Amino acid sequence: MRQAGRSLPEYRSLRSGTTMLQACRTPELVTEITLQPVRRHGVDAAIFFSDIVVPLQAAGVDVEIQAGVGPVIAHPVRSRADLDRLAELDPAELADIAESVSAIRAELDAQHPDTALIGFAGAPFTLASYLIEGGPSRNHERTKAMMLGDPQLFSDLLSRLGAISSAFLRVQLEAGAQAFQLFDSWAGYLSPQDYRASVLPHSSQVFADLADLAVPSFHFGVQTGELLAPMSEAGSDVMGVDFRVDLADASSRVQTGQALQGNLDPAMLFAPWEVLRPRVEQIVRAGLEHPGGYVFNLGHGVLPTTDPEVPGRIVEEVHRVSAEILGGR
C-alpha cells in the first residue's frame, strides 16, 4: 500500500519540519522515503511516495493537508463556474515528480534490481469528494447531492479529474515506474448502483488512457466488498481487497484472469507474533488458491504506530510460505 514506510523512525526523522505536500514535491525526500521500506523490509516492490491531492495542487487547486484532518480545499467545487476554474494538468508542472521517479528507479536498478516501482494516484471519485466537500467527510452528503441533483456537472467534474489522474500517472510511468495503482479511498460509501452509473465510467477511462503503456495496473478501494464486481470491470490487472473481505469471496467476484491483492488487517500487526504469523500464512495460502494470480499486501495502509520490525517479519514469512507452496508446483 502507499506510504509503506510511515511507521519507520527514519521516516519521521526525515519528515521533521516539512509538510506532507512539501515532502511530496521534493525529489530528494520522495526518493529517500520511497526507498526506506525497501531497505528495511526487503519488499518486492517500492510504492512511489505521494499523496492523493498532489496532482490537484499541481493543477492549481489551493489545497492544504492539515495535521489530524487531512486535505482541506480552500475553494470547493460546487457549481459549473467552480469547475470552469479547475485547470487541466500540464505535465510540465510535474517535473519534480518525473525527477523523483527517475532517481528512485536509478537507485533501485543499482541496489535492488529485482524490486519494481509502483506509481500511485487517486481515483476520480475520491478526488471529487475532496473537492466538493472541501475536505474529508464522514457522509459525503454534498458529493452525493451533486451526483444525484446535477449528474451532468458531477460527470464533467469526474471526467476532468480522470484526465488529471491519467496525466499524473503517465508522468510517473514514462519516468520509470513499472506499474501503477489507482486508489479510490471513498468509493466504499457508494451503493453498487450509484458506483456503476456515476463512477465506474470515469475510473475505466483512466485505465483506458494508460493502456498503451502496457504496464500492470492495480485498483483499490476501502470498504468496497460490495463493489468488487463493478470495480473489477474498470480494467485493472489486479484488484485490491481490503481486510473486511474473505479472499475466497473476492475470488468469485472479480473478472476471470484478474489477480487479487491483499488483505491482512493493518491493526493485526499489533498482535503478538505467535498469533499473527499463522494469520499471514493463512492469507498467503488463500491468495494462492485464486487462479488469476496473487500479490500479498495489507488490506489498507500501514498504521503509523506499528512496530517497525513487524512488516519485515511479515515479508520474510510471506516469502517462506510462498516458496514452500510454489516450490511444490
N, C-alpha and C positions, 0 to 999 in steps of 0.2 A: 504494500500500500504506500501511498505518498507519505512524505515526511517520516521515512522509516527510521531515521536516526534521532528523532527528537527526544528520546529518553536518555541519550548519552550525555555524560558530563562534558565531554569535549564539544558537543553541540551547544549546550547552554553557555559555555565559556566563549565560544566563537560569536554567538548571538548577542552577548552582553553589550549594551549601549547602542544597539541598532534596532530599528523597527522591522517588522516582518517584510514589508514591501521594500525597504532599503536592502535587506538581505537578499531578497529575490531578484533584485536588479543590479547586484554587484557580482560580477563574474568570479572574482576570487573566492567570495563567500559561498556562492552557489556551487562551485566546483568542490570545495572542501567539504561542505555539508553533504553533498550527494555521495561523496566517496567514503565518508566516515563509517556508515554501516557496512560497506563492502569490506573495509579493513577490519572492523571489529567483529563482524558476524560471519563473514565468508558466504554471503548470499549469492545466488546465481545471477541476479540482475540488480543493477542500480536503478533507482527511481529518481528522475530529474526533480530537483528541489525547486518548488514553485508554489504558487497559491492560485486558487480558482479565479481571483479577481485581477491577477496580473495583466491579462490581455485587456480587461476593461480599463485599467489605468493607462495602458499603452495607447488605447483608443481615445483617451482624453477625458474619461469619466473621473470626477472628483470623488475618490474613494479612499477611506482610511480604515485600517484594521485596528480596532480598539481592543486593548487587553481586557479579557474577560467578557467581551461582547462579540467580536468578530467584525466582518466587513460592514462599514457604515457608508451609505451613499448620500452625499450632500444634497443632490437634486434628483429625487426618484423619477422614474419614467412612468407617467400615469395618463398621458394624453398623446395625441398624434404630434403635437408640437414638441413634446419631450423626446419622442422617438426621432423626429427630424434632426434634433441636435446630437444624436448618437452617431458618431462618425464611423465609417468603415476603418478597419485596422490596416494601416500601412506597414508592410513588413520592415520598412526602413526604421520604424520605431522600435524594432526588436533586435537591433544589432547586438545589444548586450546578451540577449538570450542565445543568439547564434554563437557568440563568443564563448559563453558558458558551456554550451553543449560540445563545441569543438574541443575545449580544454579538457572536459571530462572524458570525452572519447579518446583523446590522446593519452591521458593518464591511464585509462583502463587498458588500452592497447599495449602500453609499456609495462604495466604492473599486474594486470588481471585480464589477460587476453581472452579468456573464456567467459567473461562477465558481460552480459548485454546491458544496454542502456535503454530504459523505457521512458518515453516522453509522457507528458501529462497535460490535460486541460479539463476544465469544467464543461458540462453539457449545457445546451441552450436553455433548458428549463431551469436549471439551478442558477445560472447567471441571471435569467429573467426574474426569478424570485427575489434575488438580492436587489436588483434594480427597481422592481415595482414596490416591494415592501420598504425599501430604504435601509435594509439590514436583515439580520437573521429574524425568523418569525416562527412562532410555535404553531400557528394555524394556517398561515399563507392565505389569509382572507382577502387581501387586496389582489393577490395573484389570481386566485380562483374567481374573484368578481370580474376581473378583466377577461379571463379565459371564457367565461360564460356570457358576460354582458357586452363585450366588444371583441368577438372572436377574430375579426379581421386585424385589429390593432395587435392583439396578442400573437397572432400568426406572423405578422410582419416583424414584430419585435424578435420572436424566436428565430425567424429567418435571418435577420441581421446578426443575431448573436451566434447562430450556427456558422455563419461566414467568418466571424471573429475567431471562434474556436478552431475552425479549419485552418485559418491563416496562422494562428499561434502554433498549432501542431506541425504544420508544414515547415515552418522555420526550424523547429526542433529536429524534424526528420531529415531535412536537407543538410543540416549541420552535423549529423552523425548519430542521432537516436535511431535505434533499430526496431522499435515497436512503439505503440502509444496506448494510453489508457484514457477513456472518456468517462469522467466521474460525475454522476448525477446524484448529488447528495440529498436532494429534496424530492426526488421522484416518488419515493415511497409514501408521500402524503396524498397521492392521487389514486383514484379508482382505476381499474383496468380500462373501463370505458373511456374515461377522460384522457388517460395516458395515450391510448391508441389513437383517439381522434385528434388530440391537440398537441401532442409532444412527439410521438414516435416519428412522424414525417421529418421533423427537424433534426432529431438525433440521427436518423437514417441518412440524411443529407450530408452530415459530417463524415460518416464512414464512406459514402459515395465520393465525396470531394477528394478523399485521400487514397482512393482505391488504386490510382495509377502508380503509387509508390510501392505497392505490393509488399507491405510490411505487416507483421502480426498486430492485431488490434484487440484491446480489452474493453469491456463495457461493465461498469459497476454502479450500483445504487444501494442506498441504505434502506432497510425495511421494505425490500422490494420482492419478497417471496411471491406475492400475488401478481407481480408484474413481470416475473421471469419470462413467461411465454411471450408477451408482446415486446419486451426489451430485447429478447433474443432474436427478434425479427429485424433489428436495426442494421445488422450487417457485420457485427464483430466476429472475430475468430474465437474469442474466449469470452465467456460470460461469468462475471464475478458473482459470488454467492455470499451474502452476509451470514453472520453466525446464527441467525434465527431459523435458517432453513436446513433441513437434512439434505446431505449431498445426494442421497438416492432419490429424494423427491425432486431436487433440482435437475437431476439427470433426465427425468421424464418430462420436464417442462421446456427444455431448450431445443434448438434446432438439431437435426441429425448431423453428426460430424462436428458439432461445436464443442469446444473444450470448456471445462469448468475451472474456476479459480476460487480457492477459499479453504476453510472458513472457520478457523479457530477464533473463539471469542477472545478479544484482547484482554478482558478482565480476568480470564483464566490464567494469564501469565503471573498473577499474584498468588496463585495456589502453590502448595508445596510440590517440588519436582516429582516426587514419587507418585502423585496423583495426576499431575499434568502430563508426564511422559506417556502413559497409556492413552490419554485422550489424543495426543498428537499422532500416535501410531494408528489409532482407530480412524482418524480423519484421512491420513495418507492412504490407508488400505481401502477406505470407502471411495476416495477420489480415483484411485487407480482402477476401480471397477467400472468407472464411466468410460464407455467405448470411444468417446471423442477426444480424449486426452485430458490431462490434469496438471494444474500448477498449484502447489501448496502455497497458502498465504493465510494471513489473519482475515477475519471476517469484517474488519474495519481497521482504522489506523492504530498504531502503537500508542498507548496511553503514556503521557509524559512522565509519570511517576513510576513506570515499570523499572524493575531491577535490570540494569543494562547488561547483566550477564545472561539473563534468561533467553532473549531472542537467539543468541549464539548457540545455546544448548539445544534450542528447538531446531535450528538449521542442521546441526550435527545429527539429531535424531531423525529428521526427515531424510537426510542423505543415507543414514544407516538402513532405515526401513525400506526406502526406495530401492537401494541396492539389493537388499535381501529378496524383495518381491520380483524386481525386474531381472535380477540375475538368474532367476529360475525360469524365465520365459524364452 
